[in-house]
Amino acid sequence: MAEKTPGKVTMEKIVSLSQRRGFIFPSSEIYGGLSSCWDYGPLGVELKRNVKEAWWRNIVQGRDDMMGLDASILMHPQTWAASGHLEQFTDPLVECKQCHLRWRADELTATDKRCPSCGGELTEPHHFNLMFKTFMGPVEEEANVVYLRPETAQGIFVNFPNVLTTTRKRLPFGIAQLGKAFRNEITTGNFIFRSREFEQMEIEYFVRPDTADKWFEYWLEERRRWYLNLGIREGNLRLRPHGEEELAHYARKCYDIDYNFPMGWAELEGIANRGDYDLMQHAKSSGREMTYYDEEAKEHIVPYIIEPSAGVDRSMLAFLCDAYDEEIAQGELRVVLHLHPSLAPYKVSVLPLSKKENLAKAAREVYDDLRPCWMVHYDDTQSIGRRYRRQDEVGTPYCVTIDFQSLEDKQVTIRERDSMNQIRVPIAVLKETLAAKLAGEDLFVLPEGGQIWKEEGK
């Protein structure tokens, strides 16, 4: 039985585990890395993909009022003029006259009159646009300037009439998008919490203006519940309203879903009532109609928009931090990631007790049989105890051990990550048993009639 230790999760522990086990690496590490840019390794890319798929299943696949979109990263530059990003998407910047490091003025306290790094004198604040600028075509002329999108939302807004025409949806309905966004942040840090290249999971939900408050409250709770259902502890989440001075230029109302990261409470997702600002701005700028015809009222209306906007990378960091645990098991420190099974990079690890040919062959047959169903790992190096610890540390929910007895009775041992409990089941019903367990059922399958029984009654 494992004993809990007071070991507290820190960002240093998360970074160490991420690099040691292949979740996240510094970008271009052989050249010294590139500031606040990250590469997702073999385990990281699986975890990240699982986060995105969990969101898509919940938001698009699981609803009949939501549709997906994948808009281009490069958009007509007039998009950003109409949306207000060319004028409004700025941060106040100060620079040290001595070491030339730059800082966001709004993140320095009133007493910070000197550079936090070297103590040098700071310049007066000036506004710095966060959009990355590039050029389309062979000549770097101002007429060919384009921007890497700083958010995915505008791709949804400019496609509103296209989606409305092709789907003939009635209000309320939403458009969801997953995609890359880029911000030339002045100050970054806290691992993947704030970086210059990141992925967003955004919903633009179009509603009748008089129902906007109701739908705002609905999405606030709906999005909070999504994190809870995937294992985030309720005490690590809070809802924080934006004050008047915080509200973005387009927002009528906004709340953050904050998570208690190792560095403190910080935004995990924002839910905003954007009103009709975006559709009105693009209609005015483009000359295109951006309205919805209300059959009941027999009039054209400009819908209000409720926007839940989450970061894939921040969500992934929150899931890692919340799942991380340390305990003493059999006199040794055991590091375990209690990841929800749907998020775990590997669902199952197949472990032959020995590398001997007959045992390895049997284990490979089990491995090959499970691979079409889930991401499955195979490990035959070092002792079985060390292999269990490795799988605990990367969050694999179940290990399947093939031993010499398996060659005789055609049964294998399933070992559960969180409790470390083990059961022995026939290979013939292994897939069904694992499927039940991964679905959250405390069951295993018996061969008699293929029925599923609770473990207590086996």
Stockholm file with secondary structure:
# STOCKHOLM 1.0

chainA/1-458         MAEKTPGKVTMEKIVSLSQRRGFIFPSSEIYGGLSSCWDYGPLGVELKRNVKEAWWRNIVQGRDDMMGLDASILMHPQTWAASGHLEQFTDPLVECKQCHLRWRADELTATDKRCPSCGGELTEPHHFNLMFKTFMGPVEEEANVVYLRPETAQGIFVNFPNVLTTTRKRLPFGIAQLGKAFRNEITTGNFIFRSREFEQMEIEYFVRPDTADKWFEYWLEERRRWYLNLGIREGNLRLRPHGEEELAHYARKCYDIDYNFPMGWAELEGIANRGDYDLMQHAKSSGREMTYYDEEAKEHIVPYIIEPSAGVDRSMLAFLCDAYDEEIAQGELRVVLHLHPSLAPYKVSVLPLSKKENLAKAAREVYDDLRPCWMVHYDDTQSIGRRYRRQDEVGTPYCVTIDFQSLEDKQVTIRERDSMNQIRVPIAVLKETLAAKLAGEDLFVLPEGGQIWKEEGK
#=GR chainA/1-458 SS CCEECCCCCCHHHHHHHHHHHTSEEETTGGGTCCTTCEEECHHHHHHHHHHHHHHHIIIIITCSSEEEECCCSBCCTHHHHHHTHHHHCEEEEEEBTTTCCEEEGGGSCTTCCBCTTTCCBBCCCEEEECCEEEECSSSCCGGGEEEECSCSHHHHHHTHHHHHHHHCCCSSEEEEEEEEEECCCSSCBTTTTBCSEEEEEEEEEEECGGGHHHHHHHHHHHHHHHHHHTTCCGGGEEEEECCTTTCCTTCSEEEEEEEEETTEEEEEEEEEEEETHHHHHHHHHHCCCCCEEETTTTEEECCEEEEEEEEHHHHHHHHHHHHEEEEEETTEEEEEECCCTTTCSCSEEEEESCCCHHHHHHHHHHHHHHTTTSCEEECCSSCHHHHHHHHHHHTCSEEEEECTTHHHHCEEEEEETTTCCEEEEEGGGHHHHHHHHHTTCCEEECSGGGCEEEGGGC
#=GC SS_cons         CCEECCCCCCHHHHHHHHHHHTSEEETTGGGTCCTTCEEECHHHHHHHHHHHHHHHIIIIITCSSEEEECCCSBCCTHHHHHHTHHHHCEEEEEEBTTTCCEEEGGGSCTTCCBCTTTCCBBCCCEEEECCEEEECSSSCCGGGEEEECSCSHHHHHHTHHHHHHHHCCCSSEEEEEEEEEECCCSSCBTTTTBCSEEEEEEEEEEECGGGHHHHHHHHHHHHHHHHHHTTCCGGGEEEEECCTTTCCTTCSEEEEEEEEETTEEEEEEEEEEEETHHHHHHHHHHCCCCCEEETTTTEEECCEEEEEEEEHHHHHHHHHHHHEEEEEETTEEEEEECCCTTTCSCSEEEEESCCCHHHHHHHHHHHHHHTTTSCEEECCSSCHHHHHHHHHHHTCSEEEEECTTHHHHCEEEEEETTTCCEEEEEGGGHHHHHHHHHTTCCEEECSGGGCEEEGGGC
//
